[in-house]
Every structure is written in C-alpha cells, then in structure tokens.
Amino acid sequence: MSYILCVRLAHFYVRVLASRAEGRPLVVLRDKSVLDCCELCEAKGVSPGMGARQARAILEGAVFLPWEREDFAQAQTEWLDRCIPFTDAIEP
C-alpha cells in the first residue's frame, strides 16, 4: 500500500527573504505574478497568482523581491531533508 502526502509550506518564500524586507510588508514575485506574500499583504487583498502590477497598486511601501532559485536552495534542502525519514520518494 502506498500513500501520497502533500505538504504546503505557507509563506515559505517570504520567511526565507524576511530579513531583506527590514520589517516592511513583503511580496515575492515570479514571472510578473505574486508567488508569495506575508500575512499583512494578504489582509490587504493580495494573494498568490495576482499580477505584480495590481499588487503594487494595493501595497504602497511594501518590498517586492524577485524569486531567484539560489535564494531558496538551502531552505528547500533543509525542509526536504526533514522528510527523508518518512519516505524514499520526495518531489518538491
């Protein structure tokens, strides 16, 4: 018997880049869309999938950072390493 488990890491990208925002609301963008945003941004109506232009119009003073693979490589590896004791197949 096999099982499939989906783990959703809410605000993963925002948490990794939080120090770059210096306490301001943070949005991570990928391909001109919101990939992730902090809870304050969500409270103001911004959500993943929203266009960057629309998010910028809603969030004055927020920090908008582009997604770059190398920024998240270490955090991704650490998280996947935590899953290893539970399975032999992991797909991020």
N, CA, C and O atoms as a GROMACS GRO file, in nm:
protein
  368
    1MET      N    1   0.085  -0.118   0.000
    1MET     CA    2   0.000   0.000   0.000
    1MET      C    3   0.090   0.124   0.000
    1MET      O    4   0.192   0.128   0.069
    2SER      N    5   0.052   0.224  -0.077
    2SER     CA    6   0.129   0.348  -0.079
    2SER      C    7   0.037   0.466  -0.049
    2SER      O    8  -0.084   0.461  -0.071
    3TYR      N    9   0.098   0.570   0.000
    3TYR     CA   10   0.025   0.691   0.038
    3TYR      C   11   0.092   0.810  -0.029
    3TYR      O   12   0.212   0.810  -0.056
    4ILE      N   13   0.012   0.911  -0.055
    4ILE     CA   14   0.064   1.036  -0.108
    4ILE      C   15   0.030   1.145  -0.007
    4ILE      O   16  -0.084   1.155   0.040
    5LEU      N   17   0.128   1.224   0.024
    5LEU     CA   18   0.110   1.334   0.119
    5LEU      C   19   0.154   1.463   0.052
    5LEU      O   20   0.261   1.470  -0.007
    6CYS      N   21   0.072   1.563   0.061
    6CYS     CA   22   0.106   1.695   0.009
    6CYS      C   23   0.130   1.787   0.128
    6CYS      O   24   0.045   1.801   0.216
    7VAL      N   25   0.246   1.849   0.131
    7VAL     CA   26   0.280   1.941   0.239
    7VAL      C   27   0.286   2.081   0.179
    7VAL      O   28   0.362   2.106   0.086
    8ARG      N   29   0.206   2.170   0.231
    8ARG     CA   30   0.206   2.308   0.183
    8ARG      C   31   0.273   2.394   0.289
    8ARG      O   32   0.229   2.397   0.404
    9LEU      N   33   0.377   2.461   0.251
    9LEU     CA   34   0.452   2.545   0.344
    9LEU      C   35   0.409   2.690   0.324
    9LEU      O   36   0.465   2.763   0.242
   10ALA      N   37   0.310   2.731   0.400
   10ALA     CA   38   0.256   2.867   0.387
   10ALA      C   39   0.366   2.970   0.414
   10ALA      O   40   0.438   2.962   0.514
   11HIS      N   41   0.377   3.065   0.326
   11HIS     CA   42   0.470   3.177   0.338
   11HIS      C   43   0.617   3.133   0.339
   11HIS      O   44   0.701   3.201   0.397
   12PHE      N   45   0.647   3.020   0.277
   12PHE     CA   46   0.784   2.968   0.272
   12PHE      C   47   0.880   3.071   0.213
   12PHE      O   48   0.985   3.098   0.272
   13TYR      N   49   0.847   3.127   0.099
   13TYR     CA   50   0.937   3.219   0.030
   13TYR      C   51   0.953   3.349   0.108
   13TYR      O   52   1.063   3.405   0.115
   14VAL      N   53   0.846   3.397   0.165
   14VAL     CA   54   0.850   3.520   0.244
   14VAL      C   55   0.938   3.501   0.368
   14VAL      O   56   1.015   3.590   0.403
   15ARG      N   57   0.927   3.387   0.433
   15ARG     CA   58   1.007   3.361   0.554
   15ARG      C   59   1.156   3.357   0.522
   15ARG      O   60   1.238   3.405   0.600
   16VAL      N   61   1.191   3.300   0.408
   16VAL     CA   62   1.332   3.292   0.369
   16VAL      C   63   1.389   3.431   0.344
   16VAL      O   64   1.505   3.458   0.379
   17LEU      N   65   1.311   3.520   0.286
   17LEU     CA   66   1.360   3.654   0.249
   17LEU      C   67   1.323   3.763   0.349
   17LEU      O   68   1.349   3.881   0.323
   18ALA      N   69   1.264   3.729   0.461
   18ALA     CA   70   1.212   3.828   0.557
   18ALA      C   71   1.317   3.930   0.600
   18ALA      O   72   1.285   4.047   0.617
   19SER      N   73   1.440   3.889   0.617
   19SER     CA   74   1.543   3.982   0.663
   19SER      C   75   1.569   4.094   0.562
   19SER      O   76   1.614   4.202   0.600
   20ARG      N   77   1.543   4.071   0.436
   20ARG     CA   78   1.564   4.173   0.334
   20ARG      C   79   1.454   4.279   0.333
   20ARG      O   80   1.472   4.386   0.275
   21ALA      N   81   1.343   4.251   0.397
   21ALA     CA   82   1.230   4.345   0.396
   21ALA      C   83   1.241   4.448   0.508
   21ALA      O   84   1.169   4.548   0.506
   22GLU      N   85   1.329   4.427   0.604
   22GLU     CA   86   1.351   4.521   0.714
   22GLU      C   87   1.221   4.560   0.784
   22GLU      O   88   1.198   4.677   0.814
   23GLY      N   89   1.136   4.460   0.809
   23GLY     CA   90   1.013   4.484   0.883
   23GLY      C   91   0.896   4.535   0.801
   23GLY      O   92   0.786   4.551   0.854
   24ARG      N   93   0.916   4.561   0.674
   24ARG     CA   94   0.807   4.609   0.588
   24ARG      C   95   0.734   4.490   0.527
   24ARG      O   96   0.789   4.380   0.522
   25PRO      N   97   0.612   4.511   0.480
   25PRO     CA   98   0.538   4.403   0.413
   25PRO      C   99   0.618   4.352   0.294
   25PRO      O  100   0.681   4.431   0.223
   26LEU      N  101   0.615   4.221   0.272
   26LEU     CA  102   0.698   4.160   0.169
   26LEU      C  103   0.616   4.078   0.070
   26LEU      O  104   0.526   4.002   0.108
   27VAL      N  105   0.650   4.094  -0.057
   27VAL     CA  106   0.589   4.017  -0.165
   27VAL      C  107   0.703   3.959  -0.248
   27VAL      O  108   0.798   4.029  -0.283
   28VAL      N  109   0.694   3.831  -0.279
   28VAL     CA  110   0.790   3.765  -0.367
   28VAL      C  111   0.722   3.745  -0.502
   28VAL      O  112   0.614   3.688  -0.510
   29LEU      N  113   0.788   3.793  -0.608
   29LEU     CA  114   0.733   3.788  -0.743
   29LEU      C  115   0.805   3.686  -0.830
   29LEU      O  116   0.926   3.667  -0.818
   30ARG      N  117   0.728   3.622  -0.917
   30ARG     CA  118   0.788   3.532  -1.017
   30ARG      C  119   0.705   3.545  -1.144
   30ARG      O  120   0.583   3.531  -1.141
   31ASP      N  121   0.772   3.571  -1.254
   31ASP     CA  122   0.705   3.585  -1.384
   31ASP      C  123   0.592   3.687  -1.379
   31ASP      O  124   0.482   3.660  -1.429
   32LYS      N  125   0.617   3.802  -1.320
   32LYS     CA  126   0.523   3.914  -1.314
   32LYS      C  127   0.396   3.883  -1.235
   32LYS      O  128   0.293   3.947  -1.254
   33SER      N  129   0.406   3.784  -1.145
   33SER     CA  130   0.292   3.748  -1.059
   33SER      C  131   0.340   3.730  -0.916
   33SER      O  132   0.459   3.706  -0.891
   34VAL      N  133   0.247   3.742  -0.822
   34VAL     CA  134   0.278   3.719  -0.682
   34VAL      C  135   0.295   3.569  -0.660
   34VAL      O  136   0.203   3.491  -0.685
   35LEU      N  137   0.413   3.529  -0.614
   35LEU     CA  138   0.439   3.390  -0.580
   35LEU      C  139   0.403   3.366  -0.434
   35LEU      O  140   0.348   3.262  -0.398
   36ASP      N  141   0.436   3.463  -0.349
   36ASP     CA  142   0.411   3.452  -0.205
   36ASP      C  143   0.405   3.592  -0.148
   36ASP      O  144   0.464   3.686  -0.203
   37CYS      N  145   0.334   3.606  -0.036
   37CYS     CA  146   0.329   3.736   0.032
   37CYS      C  147   0.305   3.712   0.181
   37CYS      O  148   0.257   3.607   0.221
   38CYS      N  149   0.339   3.812   0.260
   38CYS     CA  150   0.321   3.799   0.404
   38CYS      C  151   0.173   3.813   0.442
   38CYS      O  152   0.090   3.852   0.360
   39GLU      N  153   0.143   3.782   0.566
   39GLU     CA  154   0.004   3.785   0.613
   39GLU      C  155  -0.056   3.925   0.605
   39GLU      O  156  -0.175   3.940   0.576
   40LEU      N  157   0.024   4.028   0.630
   40LEU     CA  158  -0.026   4.165   0.622
   40LEU      C  159  -0.071   4.197   0.479
   40LEU      O  160  -0.174   4.262   0.458
   41CYS      N  161   0.005   4.152   0.382
   41CYS     CA  162  -0.032   4.174   0.241
   41CYS      C  163  -0.161   4.100   0.208
   41CYS      O  164  -0.248   4.154   0.139
   42GLU      N  165  -0.174   3.977   0.258
   42GLU     CA  166  -0.298   3.902   0.236
   42GLU      C  167  -0.417   3.974   0.296
   42GLU      O  168  -0.525   3.976   0.237
   43ALA      N  169  -0.398   4.032   0.414
   43ALA     CA  170  -0.507   4.104   0.480
   43ALA      C  171  -0.553   4.225   0.398
   43ALA      O  172  -0.668   4.268   0.409
   44LYS      N  173  -0.463   4.278   0.316
   44LYS     CA  174  -0.497   4.392   0.231
   44LYS      C  175  -0.550   4.350   0.094
   44LYS      O  176  -0.579   4.434   0.010
   45GLY      N  177  -0.562   4.217   0.071
   45GLY     CA  178  -0.622   4.168  -0.052
   45GLY      C  179  -0.527   4.112  -0.155
   45GLY      O  180  -0.570   4.074  -0.264
   46VAL      N  181  -0.399   4.106  -0.124
   46VAL     CA  182  -0.302   4.050  -0.218
   46VAL      C  183  -0.294   3.899  -0.195
   46VAL      O  184  -0.301   3.853  -0.081
   47SER      N  185  -0.280   3.823  -0.302
   47SER     CA  186  -0.272   3.677  -0.289
   47SER      C  187  -0.185   3.619  -0.400
   47SER      O  188  -0.168   3.681  -0.504
   48PRO      N  189  -0.129   3.500  -0.377
   48PRO     CA  190  -0.051   3.434  -0.481
   48PRO      C  191  -0.131   3.420  -0.610
   48PRO      O  192  -0.250   3.388  -0.608
   49GLY      N  193  -0.064   3.446  -0.721
   49GLY     CA  194  -0.129   3.439  -0.851
   49GLY      C  195  -0.171   3.575  -0.904
   49GLY      O  196  -0.191   3.592  -1.024
   50MET      N  197  -0.185   3.671  -0.815
   50MET     CA  198  -0.223   3.807  -0.856
   50MET      C  199  -0.110   3.869  -0.937
   50MET      O  200   0.008   3.840  -0.913
   51GLY      N  201  -0.144   3.952  -1.031
   51GLY     CA  202  -0.043   4.022  -1.110
   51GLY      C  203   0.038   4.118  -1.026
   51GLY      O  204  -0.015   4.180  -0.934
   52ALA      N  205   0.165   4.130  -1.057
   52ALA     CA  206   0.254   4.219  -0.981
   52ALA      C  207   0.206   4.364  -0.986
   52ALA      O  208   0.214   4.436  -0.886
   53ARG      N  209   0.158   4.404  -1.100
   53ARG     CA  210   0.111   4.542  -1.116
   53ARG      C  211  -0.005   4.574  -1.022
   53ARG      O  212  -0.008   4.679  -0.959
   54GLN      N  213  -0.099   4.482  -1.013
   54GLN     CA  214  -0.213   4.500  -0.924
   54GLN      C  215  -0.169   4.501  -0.778
   54GLN      O  216  -0.216   4.582  -0.698
   55ALA      N  217  -0.078   4.410  -0.743
   55ALA     CA  218  -0.028   4.404  -0.605
   55ALA      C  219   0.044   4.534  -0.567
   55ALA      O  220   0.027   4.583  -0.455
   56ARG      N  221   0.122   4.588  -0.658
   56ARG     CA  222   0.193   4.714  -0.630
   56ARG      C  223   0.095   4.829  -0.608
   56ARG      O  224   0.119   4.918  -0.526
   57ALA      N  225  -0.015   4.827  -0.681
   57ALA     CA  226  -0.116   4.932  -0.666
   57ALA      C  227  -0.183   4.926  -0.529
   57ALA      O  228  -0.220   5.028  -0.472
   58ILE      N  229  -0.198   4.806  -0.477
   58ILE     CA  230  -0.263   4.787  -0.346
   58ILE      C  231  -0.168   4.817  -0.232
   58ILE      O  232  -0.210   4.870  -0.129
   59LEU      N  233  -0.041   4.783  -0.248
   59LEU     CA  234   0.055   4.786  -0.137
   59LEU      C  235   0.161   4.895  -0.152
   59LEU      O  236   0.270   4.869  -0.202
   60GLU      N  237   0.130   5.013  -0.109
   60GLU     CA  238   0.230   5.119  -0.107
   60GLU      C  239   0.329   5.091   0.005
   60GLU      O  240   0.289   5.056   0.116
   61GLY      N  241   0.456   5.107  -0.023
   61GLY     CA  242   0.557   5.091   0.079
   61GLY      C  243   0.601   4.948   0.106
   61GLY      O  244   0.686   4.924   0.191
   62ALA      N  245   0.544   4.852   0.035
   62ALA     CA  246   0.584   4.713   0.052
   62ALA      C  247   0.714   4.687  -0.025
   62ALA      O  248   0.749   4.760  -0.117
   63VAL      N  249   0.782   4.582   0.015
   63VAL     CA  250   0.904   4.540  -0.054
   63VAL      C  251   0.865   4.429  -0.153
   63VAL      O  252   0.801   4.331  -0.114
   64PHE      N  253   0.903   4.444  -0.279
   64PHE     CA  254   0.877   4.345  -0.382
   64PHE      C  255   1.011   4.287  -0.427
   64PHE      O  256   1.095   4.359  -0.482
   65LEU      N  257   1.029   4.158  -0.404
   65LEU     CA  258   1.155   4.093  -0.441
   65LEU      C  259   1.129   3.984  -0.544
   65LEU      O  260   1.028   3.914  -0.537
   66PRO      N  261   1.219   3.971  -0.640
   66PRO     CA  262   1.203   3.866  -0.741
   66PRO      C  263   1.244   3.730  -0.686
   66PRO      O  264   1.335   3.720  -0.604
   67TRP      N  265   1.176   3.625  -0.731
   67TRP     CA  266   1.214   3.489  -0.696
   67TRP      C  267   1.341   3.455  -0.772
   67TRP      O  268   1.350   3.474  -0.893
   68GLU      N  269   1.439   3.403  -0.698
   68GLU     CA  270   1.562   3.355  -0.760
   68GLU      C  271   1.597   3.223  -0.694
   68GLU      O  272   1.609   3.215  -0.572
   69ARG      N  273   1.613   3.120  -0.774
   69ARG     CA  274   1.632   2.984  -0.726
   69ARG      C  275   1.737   2.974  -0.615
   69ARG      O  276   1.714   2.908  -0.513
   70GLU      N  277   1.850   3.038  -0.634
   70GLU     CA  278   1.960   3.025  -0.537
   70GLU      C  279   1.925   3.081  -0.398
   70GLU      O  280   1.984   3.039  -0.299
   71ASP      N  281   1.833   3.174  -0.390
   71ASP     CA  282   1.792   3.228  -0.260
   71ASP      C  283   1.724   3.123  -0.172
   71ASP      O  284   1.725   3.134  -0.049
   72PHE      N  285   1.665   3.022  -0.234
   72PHE     CA  286   1.583   2.926  -0.160
   72PHE      C  287   1.643   2.785  -0.156
   72PHE      O  288   1.586   2.696  -0.092
   73ALA      N  289   1.755   2.763  -0.221
   73ALA     CA  290   1.814   2.630  -0.232
   73ALA      C  291   1.842   2.569  -0.094
   73ALA      O  292   1.807   2.453  -0.069
   74GLN      N  293   1.905   2.644  -0.006
   74GLN     CA  294   1.939   2.590   0.125
   74GLN      C  295   1.814   2.558   0.207
   74GLN      O  296   1.805   2.450   0.266
   75ALA      N  297   1.718   2.649   0.210
   75ALA     CA  298   1.594   2.626   0.287
   75ALA      C  299   1.517   2.507   0.230
   75ALA      O  300   1.459   2.429   0.306
   76GLN      N  301   1.515   2.492   0.098
   76GLN     CA  302   1.446   2.380   0.036
   76GLN      C  303   1.514   2.249   0.074
   76GLN      O  304   1.447   2.152   0.108
   77THR      N  305   1.647   2.246   0.069
   77THR     CA  306   1.720   2.124   0.105
   77THR      C  307   1.696   2.087   0.250
   77THR      O  308   1.677   1.970   0.282
   78GLU      N  309   1.698   2.187   0.339
   78GLU     CA  310   1.673   2.160   0.481
   78GLU      C  311   1.535   2.099   0.503
   78GLU      O  312   1.519   2.005   0.580
   79TRP      N  313   1.435   2.154   0.434
   79TRP     CA  314   1.300   2.102   0.451
   79TRP      C  315   1.288   1.960   0.394
   79TRP      O  316   1.231   1.872   0.458
   80LEU      N  317   1.342   1.938   0.277
   80LEU     CA  318   1.334   1.805   0.216
   80LEU      C  319   1.411   1.702   0.300
   80LEU      O  320   1.368   1.586   0.309
   81ASP      N  321   1.522   1.741   0.361
   81ASP     CA  322   1.597   1.651   0.449
   81ASP      C  323   1.513   1.607   0.569
   81ASP      O  324   1.529   1.495   0.618
   82ARG      N  325   1.426   1.693   0.616
   82ARG     CA  326   1.337   1.656   0.727
   82ARG      C  327   1.236   1.548   0.687
   82ARG      O  328   1.187   1.473   0.771
   83CYS      N  329   1.206   1.541   0.558
   83CYS     CA  330   1.108   1.443   0.508
   83CYS      C  331   1.169   1.306   0.482
   83CYS      O  332   1.096   1.206   0.478
   84ILE      N  333   1.299   1.298   0.466
   84ILE     CA  334   1.366   1.173   0.428
   84ILE      C  335   1.334   1.054   0.519
   84ILE      O  336   1.313   0.944   0.468
   85PRO      N  337   1.328   1.072   0.653
   85PRO     CA  338   1.298   0.955   0.736
   85PRO      C  339   1.159   0.892   0.710
   85PRO      O  340   1.133   0.780   0.754
   86PHE      N  341   1.073   0.963   0.641
   86PHE     CA  342   0.936   0.916   0.623
   86PHE      C  343   0.906   0.857   0.485
   86PHE      O  344   0.801   0.797   0.465
   87THR      N  345   0.999   0.872   0.391
   87THR     CA  346   0.970   0.825   0.255
   87THR      C  347   1.098   0.806   0.174
   87THR      O  348   1.203   0.862   0.207
   88ASP      N  349   1.088   0.729   0.067
   88ASP     CA  350   1.203   0.716  -0.023
   88ASP      C  351   1.181   0.795  -0.153
   88ASP      O  352   1.268   0.796  -0.241
   89ALA      N  353   1.068   0.859  -0.166
   89ALA     CA  354   1.039   0.939  -0.286
   89ALA      C  355   0.982   1.075  -0.245
   89ALA      O  356   0.877   1.084  -0.183
   90ILE      N  357   1.055   1.180  -0.282
   90ILE     CA  358   1.012   1.316  -0.249
   90ILE      C  359   1.018   1.399  -0.377
   90ILE      O  360   1.119   1.398  -0.448
   91GLU      N  361   0.911   1.470  -0.405
   91GLU     CA  362   0.908   1.559  -0.520
   91GLU      C  363   0.870   1.699  -0.473
   91GLU      O  364   0.758   1.720  -0.427
   92PRO      N  365   0.963   1.794  -0.484
   92PRO     CA  366   0.929   1.931  -0.441
   92PRO      C  367   0.835   1.998  -0.539
   92PRO      O  368   0.796   2.113  -0.519
   0.00000   0.00000   0.00000
